[in-house]
Amino acid sequence: MPISLLSKLNLKMFLTKWGSIFATIVLFLIFTVLMPKTFLTESNMVTILRSISVTTVIAIGLTMTLAVGGFDLSSGQTATMAGSLIISMMLWFNMSFWLSSLVSIIIIVLLNLIAALMIIKFNVPDLLTTLGMMFFYDGLAMTYAGGGSISISYPTPWGIPTTLPSWPQVFKDIGKSPYIIIIMLLCVLIVHILLTYTRFGRFIYATGGNKEAARLSGVPVNRYRLYSCIIATIFIALGGFLVVSRNSSAQIQGANGYGMPAISAVFIGRSVAGINKPNAIGTLIGAVLVGILENGLIMYGLPYYSINMVKGMVLMIALAVAYASTKG
């Protein structure tokens, strides 16, 4: 084989395996050179980690969904609804933080089982089902909140003043550093162990790789698709809890904007180290890439109306590099 062709193949193989990490390092170095006194500081590194925490937690949920061969467009809206629920349970019904969390997760899981039923039993494509759920959750969250925000200073929708003097301390803490960063890392670790080192994870990947082959091998495919939906929903709901804790209120469409960055993080990270499937460590790297890009653009003073354009361009380049074929 000619040396030039061999070098070309080696370069493509390197980019396929390590393109996401390479792009992250390049972006980090670019912003460090452009803003040496402001970007590469301890406080800004903590800011980046804090800013990607919600995206990563939601993306970890999506990692479970995509690992089983699914897809979810409604994660941001699901997180918004979960945030509205936990806030309202504490504020309107005087529940403790832990009971509010449990009730909110149960409600969100039950609602998402509707989507799971459509996908698993009626064979409706994931894309169409979750598109419908996206609009459903968007309307449900606003209807539930009465078309406004849910805050400690606002009365209930039925006009009764709330009596909660302040948010529980644990609720206020989970949205702050270092707790929000620790929660993010724990979520990544849990799913990494689950998918990489357990029988459950092997069955999840087998289902996502080829459902029919997995079924013929004795894997209860539909059961594991259902398990994946439930676990993903729990992580996405947790992401919603972090958003409302950080804001101390449930805002209209408060977590909607996290859906697309979370999807980007999963797809950017799936090729890390040549794994070529959704994985927790890769998802974290993808979220770091998104976080560094957004933080650097804001600090550099790029107009707010241009940030999404540049983010989209860079993310597409990162994806193209990460998915570069070794053929040809």
C-alpha positions as CSV (number, residue, x, y, z in Angstrom):
1,M,0.0,0.0,0.0
2,P,1.5,3.4,-0.9
3,I,2.7,5.4,2.0
4,S,0.6,8.4,1.1
5,L,-2.6,6.3,1.1
6,L,-1.6,4.7,4.4
7,S,-1.0,8.1,6.0
8,K,-4.4,9.3,4.7
9,L,-6.1,6.2,6.2
10,N,-4.3,6.7,9.5
11,L,-5.3,10.4,9.6
12,K,-9.0,9.5,9.0
13,M,-8.9,6.8,11.6
14,F,-7.4,9.2,14.1
15,L,-10.1,11.8,13.4
16,T,-12.8,9.2,13.6
17,K,-11.7,8.1,17.0
18,W,-10.5,11.3,18.5
19,G,-12.0,14.1,16.5
20,S,-14.3,15.2,19.3
21,I,-11.5,15.5,21.8
22,F,-9.3,17.1,19.2
23,A,-12.0,19.7,18.5
24,T,-12.5,20.4,22.2
25,I,-8.7,20.9,22.7
26,V,-8.5,23.2,19.7
27,L,-11.4,25.4,20.8
28,F,-9.9,25.5,24.3
29,L,-6.5,26.7,23.0
30,I,-8.1,29.2,20.6
31,F,-10.0,30.9,23.4
32,T,-7.1,30.7,25.7
33,V,-4.9,32.6,23.2
34,L,-7.6,35.1,22.4
35,M,-8.4,35.8,26.0
36,P,-5.5,34.6,28.2
37,K,-6.4,36.7,31.2
38,T,-10.1,36.0,31.4
39,F,-10.8,32.6,29.8
40,L,-8.2,30.4,31.4
41,T,-9.0,31.2,35.0
42,E,-10.2,29.0,37.8
43,S,-13.5,30.9,38.1
44,N,-14.2,30.6,34.4
45,M,-13.5,26.8,34.4
46,V,-16.0,26.4,37.2
47,T,-18.4,28.5,35.3
48,I,-18.1,26.2,32.3
49,L,-18.6,23.1,34.4
50,R,-21.6,24.6,36.1
51,S,-23.1,25.7,32.7
52,I,-22.8,22.3,31.2
53,S,-24.2,20.4,34.2
54,V,-27.8,20.6,33.1
55,T,-27.0,19.8,29.5
56,T,-24.9,16.8,30.6
57,V,-27.6,15.4,32.9
58,I,-30.2,15.7,30.3
59,A,-27.8,14.3,27.7
60,I,-27.1,11.3,29.9
61,G,-30.8,10.5,29.8
62,L,-30.7,10.8,26.0
63,T,-27.6,8.5,26.0
64,M,-29.8,5.8,27.4
65,T,-32.5,6.5,24.8
66,L,-30.1,6.5,21.8
67,A,-28.2,3.4,23.2
68,V,-31.3,1.3,22.7
69,G,-31.8,2.7,19.2
70,G,-34.4,5.4,20.1
71,F,-34.5,9.1,19.7
72,D,-36.1,11.9,21.7
73,L,-36.9,15.4,20.6
74,S,-38.9,16.3,23.7
75,S,-36.2,16.2,26.4
76,G,-36.1,19.9,27.0
77,Q,-39.9,20.2,27.3
78,T,-39.9,17.1,29.6
79,A,-37.4,18.8,31.8
80,T,-39.5,22.0,31.9
81,M,-42.5,20.0,33.0
82,A,-40.6,18.2,35.6
83,G,-39.3,21.5,37.0
84,S,-42.8,22.9,37.1
85,L,-44.0,19.8,39.0
86,I,-41.4,19.8,41.8
87,I,-41.7,23.5,42.4
88,S,-45.5,23.3,42.5
89,M,-45.5,20.2,44.8
90,M,-43.4,22.1,47.4
91,L,-45.1,25.5,47.0
92,W,-48.8,24.6,46.4
93,F,-49.1,21.3,48.3
94,N,-46.5,21.9,51.1
95,M,-44.6,18.6,50.3
96,S,-41.0,18.1,51.3
97,F,-38.3,18.3,48.7
98,W,-37.8,14.5,48.7
99,L,-41.5,13.7,48.4
100,S,-41.9,16.4,45.7
101,S,-39.1,14.8,43.7
102,L,-40.5,11.4,44.0
103,V,-44.1,12.4,43.0
104,S,-42.7,14.6,40.1
105,I,-40.6,11.7,38.7
106,I,-43.5,9.3,39.0
107,I,-45.8,11.6,37.1
108,I,-43.3,12.3,34.3
109,V,-42.5,8.6,33.9
110,L,-46.2,7.8,33.6
111,L,-46.6,10.5,31.0
112,N,-43.6,9.2,29.1
113,L,-45.0,5.7,29.1
114,I,-47.6,7.0,26.7
115,A,-44.8,7.7,24.2
116,A,-43.2,4.4,25.0
117,L,-46.5,2.6,24.3
118,M,-46.9,4.3,21.0
119,I,-43.3,3.5,20.0
120,I,-43.1,-0.1,21.3
121,K,-46.6,-1.4,20.8
122,F,-47.9,0.6,17.8
123,N,-44.5,1.0,16.0
124,V,-44.9,4.8,15.6
125,P,-41.4,6.2,14.8
126,D,-39.5,7.7,17.7
127,L,-39.1,11.0,15.8
128,L,-42.8,11.5,15.2
129,T,-43.8,10.3,18.7
130,T,-41.4,12.6,20.6
131,L,-42.2,15.5,18.3
132,G,-45.8,15.1,19.4
133,M,-44.7,14.8,23.1
134,M,-42.6,17.9,22.6
135,F,-45.7,20.0,21.8
136,F,-47.7,18.2,24.4
137,Y,-45.3,18.9,27.2
138,D,-44.8,22.5,26.0
139,G,-48.6,23.2,26.3
140,L,-49.0,21.1,29.4
141,A,-46.3,23.0,31.4
142,M,-47.8,26.4,30.5
143,T,-51.3,25.2,31.2
144,Y,-50.3,23.7,34.5
145,A,-48.5,26.9,35.5
146,G,-51.5,29.0,34.4
147,G,-49.5,30.6,31.6
148,G,-46.9,32.1,33.8
149,S,-44.0,31.3,36.1
150,I,-44.2,29.4,39.4
151,S,-42.4,31.2,42.2
152,I,-42.4,31.5,45.9
153,S,-43.9,35.0,45.7
154,Y,-46.8,34.0,43.4
155,P,-50.2,32.7,44.6
156,T,-51.6,29.4,43.5
157,P,-53.6,29.2,40.2
158,W,-56.8,29.1,42.3
159,G,-55.8,32.4,44.0
160,I,-54.7,31.2,47.4
161,P,-51.5,32.8,48.7
162,T,-48.7,30.4,49.3
163,T,-47.4,29.9,52.8
164,L,-43.9,28.5,52.1
165,P,-41.4,31.0,53.7
166,S,-38.4,29.8,51.7
167,W,-37.2,26.9,49.6
168,P,-35.7,23.9,51.4
169,Q,-32.0,24.2,51.7
170,V,-31.3,21.0,49.8
171,F,-33.4,22.3,46.9
172,K,-31.4,25.6,46.8
173,D,-28.1,23.7,47.0
174,I,-28.5,21.3,44.1
175,G,-28.4,24.2,41.6
176,K,-25.2,25.7,43.0
177,S,-21.5,24.8,42.7
178,P,-20.1,22.4,43.6
179,Y,-23.2,20.3,44.1
180,I,-24.5,20.7,40.6
181,I,-21.1,19.6,39.2
182,I,-20.9,16.7,41.6
183,I,-24.5,15.6,40.6
184,M,-23.4,15.8,36.9
185,L,-20.3,13.7,37.4
186,L,-22.3,11.1,39.5
187,C,-24.9,10.8,36.7
188,V,-22.1,10.2,34.1
189,L,-20.4,7.6,36.4
190,I,-23.7,5.7,37.1
191,V,-24.6,5.4,33.4
192,H,-21.0,4.6,32.4
193,I,-20.9,1.7,34.8
194,L,-24.4,0.6,33.8
195,L,-23.7,0.5,30.1
196,T,-20.1,-0.7,30.2
197,Y,-19.9,-3.2,33.0
198,T,-23.3,-4.8,33.4
199,R,-25.4,-7.4,31.7
200,F,-28.1,-4.8,31.5
201,G,-25.8,-2.5,29.5
202,R,-24.9,-5.3,27.1
203,F,-28.6,-6.0,26.4
204,I,-29.2,-2.3,25.9
205,Y,-26.5,-2.1,23.3
206,A,-27.5,-5.3,21.7
207,T,-31.1,-4.0,21.3
208,G,-29.8,-0.7,19.9
209,G,-27.4,-2.5,17.5
210,N,-29.9,-4.8,15.9
211,K,-33.3,-5.4,17.5
212,E,-34.1,-8.5,15.5
213,A,-30.7,-10.1,16.1
214,A,-31.1,-9.3,19.8
215,R,-34.5,-10.8,19.9
216,L,-33.3,-14.0,18.3
217,S,-30.5,-14.1,20.9
218,G,-33.0,-14.2,23.7
219,V,-33.0,-10.5,24.7
220,P,-36.4,-9.3,25.7
221,V,-36.1,-6.3,23.4
222,N,-39.4,-4.5,24.2
223,R,-38.7,-4.8,28.0
224,Y,-35.3,-3.2,27.6
225,R,-36.6,-0.4,25.4
226,L,-39.1,0.3,28.2
227,Y,-36.4,0.2,30.9
228,S,-34.4,2.6,28.8
229,C,-37.3,5.0,28.5
230,I,-37.9,5.0,32.3
231,I,-34.2,5.5,33.2
232,A,-33.8,8.3,30.6
233,T,-36.9,10.0,31.9
234,I,-35.5,10.0,35.5
235,F,-32.3,11.7,34.3
236,I,-34.1,14.2,32.2
237,A,-36.4,15.1,35.1
238,L,-33.4,15.6,37.3
239,G,-32.1,18.0,34.7
240,G,-35.4,19.9,35.1
241,F,-34.9,20.0,38.9
242,L,-31.5,21.5,38.5
243,V,-32.8,24.2,36.2
244,V,-35.6,25.4,38.6
245,S,-33.2,25.1,41.6
246,R,-30.7,27.4,39.8
247,N,-33.5,29.9,38.9
248,S,-35.4,29.5,42.2
249,S,-38.6,29.4,40.1
250,A,-40.2,27.5,37.2
251,Q,-40.0,29.8,34.2
252,I,-42.1,29.4,31.0
253,Q,-40.1,27.1,28.7
254,G,-37.3,27.2,31.3
255,A,-35.5,24.1,30.2
256,N,-36.6,23.9,26.6
257,G,-33.4,25.3,25.3
258,Y,-31.3,22.4,26.7
259,G,-32.8,19.8,24.4
260,M,-30.8,20.5,21.2
261,P,-27.4,21.0,23.0
262,A,-28.0,17.7,24.8
263,I,-28.7,15.8,21.6
264,S,-25.6,17.4,20.1
265,A,-23.5,16.3,23.1
266,V,-24.6,12.6,22.6
267,F,-23.9,12.6,18.9
268,I,-20.6,14.4,19.2
269,G,-19.4,12.0,21.9
270,R,-20.6,8.7,20.5
271,S,-17.5,8.2,18.4
272,V,-14.9,9.0,21.1
273,A,-12.2,6.3,21.2
274,G,-13.9,4.6,18.3
275,I,-16.7,3.3,20.4
276,N,-19.2,4.4,17.7
277,K,-22.2,4.1,20.0
278,P,-23.8,6.4,22.7
279,N,-21.7,6.3,25.8
280,A,-21.6,8.4,29.0
281,I,-17.9,9.5,28.9
282,G,-18.3,10.6,25.2
283,T,-21.5,12.5,26.1
284,L,-19.6,14.4,28.8
285,I,-16.9,15.3,26.3
286,G,-19.5,16.4,23.8
287,A,-21.1,18.6,26.5
288,V,-17.7,20.1,27.4
289,L,-17.2,21.0,23.7
290,V,-20.6,22.7,23.6
291,G,-19.9,24.5,26.9
292,I,-16.4,25.7,25.9
293,L,-17.8,27.0,22.6
294,E,-20.7,28.9,24.1
295,N,-18.6,30.3,27.0
296,G,-15.8,31.4,24.7
297,L,-18.2,33.1,22.2
298,I,-19.9,35.0,25.0
299,M,-16.7,36.1,26.6
300,Y,-15.3,37.2,23.3
301,G,-18.2,39.5,22.8
302,L,-19.9,37.9,19.8
303,P,-23.3,39.5,19.4
304,Y,-26.0,37.3,21.0
305,Y,-27.9,37.0,17.7
306,S,-24.8,35.4,16.0
307,I,-23.9,32.9,18.7
308,N,-26.3,30.1,17.6
309,M,-25.1,30.5,14.0
310,V,-21.4,30.0,15.0
311,K,-22.3,27.2,17.4
312,G,-24.1,25.4,14.7
313,M,-21.3,25.7,12.2
314,V,-18.6,24.5,14.7
315,L,-20.8,21.6,15.9
316,M,-21.4,20.5,12.3
317,I,-17.6,20.6,11.7
318,A,-17.0,18.6,14.9
319,L,-19.6,16.0,13.9
320,A,-18.2,15.7,10.4
321,V,-14.7,15.2,11.8
322,A,-15.9,12.7,14.4
323,Y,-17.8,10.7,11.8
324,A,-15.2,10.9,9.1
325,S,-15.2,7.6,7.1
326,T,-12.1,5.6,6.8
327,K,-13.1,4.5,3.3
328,G,-11.7,6.1,0.2
